[in-house]
Amino acid sequence: MSFLVVSDPLVPPSGLEGAYAAIGNFDGVHPGHRAVIARAVALAHAAGRPAVALTFEPHPADHFAGRARVFRLTDPDQKLDALAAAGLDGAIVLTFDAALAALDADSFEREVLVGRLGLSGVVVGADFHYGRGRTGDAAHLKAAGARLGFSVEVLAKASLDDLPEGASSSAVRHALEAGDVALAARWLGRPFAARGIVTAGQRLGRRLGFPTANVVPPETFRLRHGVYAVRVAVGAQTYGGVASFGRRPTFGGGEPWLETFVFDFDGDLYGRMIEVAFVERLRGEEKFPDETSLVAQMKRDEASARAVLARADA
């Protein structure tokens, strides 16, 4: 069965009828999320039913703020890719808008979970809240399941060695804001990665002997400025690289860009989608007195990044 993605269904989606659903925002699809998903998959398969993720776009915090404000660990497409890789049969994406936000907990259970989706069961984390004013919680959901005819299982927070209080998207964001991409990777279970379309820049890197693939990230991208060893996915191929995220202070500054020198790549990346996965932070952003000093440092950065990636592959 292929992975089905259905947006805003009004009736149970064909092929996903009677599903067991893991419910959440699932930004990052970190190990805590994957524990909830794995339980939904196990229950669904035992019952001979499909397993789905029920998730929401945009992030509810963005809706209530009236603008994009959340530093997303996965953009919507990355989130769907990660959900597909988690063994689910599909994902149901509900638009988080004023109408959905206005539903109280009872209406969400009756109209959405039962009426529109026809779920056989749901699995949520212990801190799951829903409904207008976040009045619905795990206990409320369990009572609704008993009343409306769907099973409910609530999982305690997954415990990780590096994060005793449980997997947390917020903790991962804080690590990235501090530039600790290695710690963020341990908590996510994989390196944090940014996707984007390569755009034309000022061609400064090409002039200096280090042509870069430039991506303009969203305003909410709050990775600490600096230089990183990275892996770059271009289509089905993955390359090593060194990336700078910042304002280019040596050349007068500007809006933050993600500029990546892709190792051992020969081709044109303009207009193509790439994904840059951050392996290790090499240094902070610096302003150099001249281009000669900058080029010397870029050569050191390339050598450092190649060494980091070689160690990671060993």
C-alpha positions as CSV (number, residue, x, y, z in Angstrom):
1,M,0.0,0.0,0.0
2,S,1.4,3.4,-0.9
3,F,1.5,6.3,1.5
4,L,-1.7,8.3,1.1
5,V,-1.8,12.0,2.0
6,V,-5.3,13.5,2.4
7,S,-6.1,17.1,3.2
8,D,-9.2,18.3,5.0
9,P,-11.5,15.3,4.2
10,L,-15.2,15.7,4.9
11,V,-15.8,11.9,5.0
12,P,-13.4,9.0,5.9
13,P,-10.8,8.9,3.2
14,S,-10.9,6.1,0.7
15,G,-8.3,3.5,1.7
16,L,-8.0,4.9,5.2
17,E,-11.4,4.0,6.6
18,G,-11.5,2.8,10.2
19,A,-7.9,3.9,10.7
20,Y,-6.0,4.1,14.0
21,A,-4.5,7.6,14.2
22,A,-1.4,9.0,15.9
23,I,-2.4,12.6,16.6
24,G,-0.1,15.6,16.9
25,N,1.7,18.5,15.2
26,F,4.7,16.2,14.8
27,D,7.2,19.0,14.0
28,G,10.5,17.3,13.7
29,V,9.0,13.7,13.9
30,H,11.5,13.1,16.8
31,P,11.8,9.9,18.8
32,G,8.9,10.9,21.1
33,H,6.7,11.4,18.1
34,R,7.9,8.2,16.6
35,A,7.0,6.3,19.8
36,V,3.4,7.5,19.5
37,I,3.4,6.6,15.8
38,A,4.9,3.2,16.3
39,R,2.1,2.3,18.9
40,A,-0.6,3.4,16.4
41,V,1.0,1.3,13.7
42,A,1.1,-1.7,16.0
43,L,-2.5,-1.4,17.1
44,A,-3.7,-0.8,13.6
45,H,-1.9,-3.8,12.1
46,A,-3.1,-6.1,15.0
47,A,-6.7,-5.0,14.1
48,G,-6.2,-5.3,10.4
49,R,-6.7,-1.5,10.0
50,P,-4.7,1.2,8.4
51,A,-2.4,3.5,10.5
52,V,-2.4,7.2,9.9
53,A,-0.9,10.4,11.3
54,L,-3.5,13.1,12.0
55,T,-1.6,16.4,11.9
56,F,-2.2,20.1,11.3
57,E,-0.9,22.9,9.0
58,P,-0.1,25.6,9.6
59,H,1.4,25.1,13.1
60,P,-1.4,26.2,15.6
61,A,1.0,28.7,17.2
62,D,1.4,30.4,13.8
63,H,-2.4,30.6,13.4
64,F,-2.9,32.2,16.7
65,A,0.0,34.7,16.2
66,G,-1.4,35.7,12.8
67,R,2.0,35.1,11.2
68,A,4.7,32.5,10.9
69,R,6.6,32.5,14.2
70,V,7.6,28.9,14.9
71,F,11.1,27.8,14.0
72,R,10.1,24.7,12.1
73,L,12.2,21.6,12.5
74,T,10.5,20.1,9.4
75,D,8.7,22.0,6.7
76,P,5.3,20.5,5.6
77,D,6.9,18.3,2.9
78,Q,9.8,17.1,5.2
79,K,7.3,16.2,7.8
80,L,5.3,14.1,5.4
81,D,8.4,12.4,4.2
82,A,9.4,11.6,7.8
83,L,5.9,10.3,8.6
84,A,6.0,8.1,5.5
85,A,9.3,6.6,6.7
86,A,7.8,5.8,10.1
87,G,5.7,2.9,8.7
88,L,2.3,4.6,8.5
89,D,-0.1,4.0,5.7
90,G,-1.0,7.6,5.3
91,A,-1.4,11.1,6.8
92,I,-4.5,13.3,7.2
93,V,-3.6,16.9,7.2
94,L,-6.2,19.3,8.7
95,T,-6.0,23.0,8.0
96,F,-5.6,24.8,11.3
97,D,-7.8,27.8,10.7
98,A,-10.4,29.8,12.6
99,A,-13.1,27.2,12.1
100,L,-11.0,24.4,13.5
101,A,-9.7,26.5,16.3
102,A,-13.3,27.4,17.3
103,L,-14.3,23.8,17.9
104,D,-14.6,22.8,21.5
105,A,-13.2,19.5,22.6
106,D,-16.6,17.7,22.4
107,S,-17.2,19.0,18.9
108,F,-13.7,18.0,17.7
109,E,-14.2,14.4,19.0
110,R,-17.7,14.1,17.6
111,E,-17.4,16.0,14.3
112,V,-13.8,15.4,13.3
113,L,-12.6,12.2,14.8
114,V,-15.8,10.3,14.4
115,G,-17.9,12.1,11.8
116,R,-15.3,13.2,9.2
117,L,-12.6,10.6,9.8
118,G,-14.4,7.5,11.2
119,L,-11.4,6.5,13.3
120,S,-11.3,3.1,15.1
121,G,-8.7,4.3,17.6
122,V,-6.3,7.1,18.5
123,V,-2.9,7.3,20.2
124,V,-1.6,10.5,21.7
125,G,1.2,11.7,24.0
126,A,0.5,12.4,27.6
127,D,0.7,16.2,27.1
128,F,-1.7,16.3,24.1
129,H,-4.4,19.0,24.3
130,Y,-7.0,20.0,21.8
131,G,-10.2,21.9,21.4
132,R,-11.0,25.6,21.9
133,G,-8.9,26.9,24.8
134,R,-7.0,23.6,24.9
135,T,-9.7,22.2,27.2
136,G,-9.4,18.7,25.9
137,D,-6.8,16.5,27.4
138,A,-6.0,12.8,27.6
139,A,-8.6,12.1,30.2
140,H,-11.3,13.9,28.2
141,L,-10.3,12.0,25.1
142,K,-10.5,8.6,26.9
143,A,-14.0,9.4,28.1
144,A,-15.0,10.5,24.6
145,G,-13.6,7.3,23.1
146,A,-15.6,5.2,25.5
147,R,-18.8,7.2,24.7
148,L,-18.3,7.4,20.9
149,G,-16.8,4.0,20.2
150,F,-13.1,4.5,19.4
151,S,-10.1,3.2,21.5
152,V,-7.7,5.7,23.1
153,E,-4.2,5.0,24.2
154,V,-2.0,7.6,25.9
155,L,1.8,7.3,25.9
156,A,4.1,8.8,28.5
157,K,6.9,11.0,27.2
158,A,9.7,8.9,25.6
159,S,12.8,9.0,27.8
160,L,16.1,9.6,26.1
161,D,19.6,9.5,27.7
162,D,20.3,13.1,26.5
163,L,16.9,14.5,27.3
164,P,15.6,12.9,30.6
165,E,12.4,14.9,30.6
166,G,11.4,13.4,27.2
167,A,11.8,14.2,23.6
168,S,10.9,17.8,22.9
169,S,10.7,19.9,19.8
170,S,11.4,23.0,21.9
171,A,14.6,21.5,23.3
172,V,15.8,20.8,19.7
173,R,15.0,24.4,18.7
174,H,17.0,25.7,21.6
175,A,20.0,23.5,20.7
176,L,19.8,24.8,17.1
177,E,19.5,28.4,18.2
178,A,22.7,27.8,20.2
179,G,24.4,26.2,17.2
180,D,24.7,22.8,18.7
181,V,23.6,20.8,15.7
182,A,25.2,17.6,17.0
183,L,23.1,17.7,20.1
184,A,20.0,18.5,18.0
185,A,20.8,15.5,15.9
186,R,20.9,13.2,18.9
187,W,17.6,14.5,20.1
188,L,16.0,14.3,16.7
189,G,17.4,10.9,15.8
190,R,18.9,12.4,12.6
191,P,20.6,15.6,11.6
192,F,18.5,18.7,11.3
193,A,18.1,19.6,7.6
194,A,16.9,22.6,5.7
195,R,15.3,22.4,2.3
196,G,15.1,25.2,-0.3
197,I,15.4,26.2,-3.9
198,V,18.8,27.4,-5.0
199,T,18.7,31.0,-6.0
200,A,21.2,33.3,-7.7
201,G,23.4,35.3,-5.3
202,Q,26.1,37.8,-5.9
203,R,28.5,35.1,-7.2
204,L,31.1,36.1,-4.6
205,G,31.9,32.5,-3.8
206,R,32.5,31.6,-7.4
207,R,34.9,34.6,-7.7
208,L,36.8,33.4,-4.6
209,G,37.0,29.9,-5.9
210,F,34.2,28.5,-3.7
211,P,31.0,28.5,-5.7
212,T,28.0,28.2,-3.4
213,A,24.4,27.0,-3.7
214,N,22.4,29.8,-2.0
215,V,19.1,29.3,-0.3
216,V,17.1,32.1,1.4
217,P,15.5,30.4,4.5
218,P,12.3,31.6,6.0
219,E,12.4,34.4,8.6
220,T,11.6,31.9,11.3
221,F,14.8,30.0,10.6
222,R,16.8,30.7,13.8
223,L,19.9,28.5,13.5
224,R,22.8,30.3,15.1
225,H,25.0,32.1,12.5
226,G,28.2,30.3,11.7
227,V,30.0,27.8,9.5
228,Y,28.9,24.1,9.5
229,A,30.0,20.8,8.1
230,V,27.0,19.5,6.1
231,R,25.7,16.8,3.8
232,V,23.8,18.0,0.8
233,A,21.1,16.0,-0.9
234,V,20.6,16.8,-4.6
235,G,18.0,14.6,-6.0
236,A,19.0,11.0,-5.2
237,Q,22.6,11.9,-4.6
238,T,24.2,13.1,-1.4
239,Y,27.4,15.1,-1.2
240,G,29.6,16.5,1.6
241,G,29.9,20.2,2.0
242,V,30.6,23.2,4.1
243,A,27.8,25.8,4.7
244,S,27.7,29.3,6.0
245,F,24.5,30.7,7.5
246,G,24.6,34.4,8.2
247,R,24.8,37.9,6.8
248,R,28.1,38.0,5.0
249,P,29.7,40.7,7.2
250,T,32.9,40.8,5.2
251,F,30.8,42.1,2.2
252,G,28.6,44.6,4.1
253,G,26.0,42.3,5.5
254,G,22.4,41.8,4.4
255,E,19.6,39.3,5.0
256,P,20.6,35.9,6.4
257,W,21.4,33.4,3.6
258,L,22.4,29.7,3.7
259,E,25.4,29.4,1.4
260,T,26.7,25.9,0.7
261,F,29.9,24.8,-1.0
262,V,29.1,21.3,-2.3
263,F,32.2,19.1,-2.4
264,D,33.1,17.3,-5.6
265,F,30.0,18.4,-7.5
266,D,30.1,19.6,-11.1
267,G,26.8,21.0,-12.4
268,D,24.3,23.7,-12.2
269,L,22.1,23.9,-9.1
270,Y,20.1,27.1,-9.9
271,G,16.4,26.5,-9.5
272,R,16.9,23.0,-8.0
273,M,15.7,21.8,-4.6
274,I,18.5,20.8,-2.2
275,E,18.4,19.6,1.4
276,V,21.3,20.7,3.7
277,A,21.8,18.5,6.7
278,F,23.9,20.0,9.5
279,V,26.5,17.7,11.0
280,E,28.8,19.9,13.1
281,R,29.4,23.6,13.8
282,L,32.9,24.6,12.8
283,R,33.0,28.2,13.9
284,G,31.1,31.4,14.4
285,E,30.5,34.0,11.7
286,E,33.4,36.4,11.3
287,K,34.2,39.6,9.5
288,F,37.6,39.4,7.7
289,P,39.8,42.4,6.8
290,D,40.2,41.4,3.2
291,E,39.3,38.7,0.6
292,T,42.7,37.0,1.0
293,S,42.1,36.4,4.7
294,L,38.6,35.1,3.9
295,V,39.8,32.7,1.3
296,A,42.5,31.3,3.6
297,Q,39.9,30.7,6.2
298,M,37.5,29.1,3.7
299,K,40.2,26.6,2.8
300,R,40.7,25.7,6.4
301,D,36.9,25.4,6.8
302,E,36.8,23.0,3.8
303,A,39.5,20.9,5.3
304,S,37.8,20.8,8.7
305,A,34.4,19.9,7.2
306,R,36.0,17.1,5.2
307,A,37.6,15.7,8.3
308,V,34.4,15.9,10.3
309,L,32.5,14.1,7.6
310,A,35.2,11.4,7.2
311,R,35.0,10.8,11.0
312,A,31.2,10.5,10.8
313,D,31.5,7.9,8.0
314,A,34.2,5.9,9.8
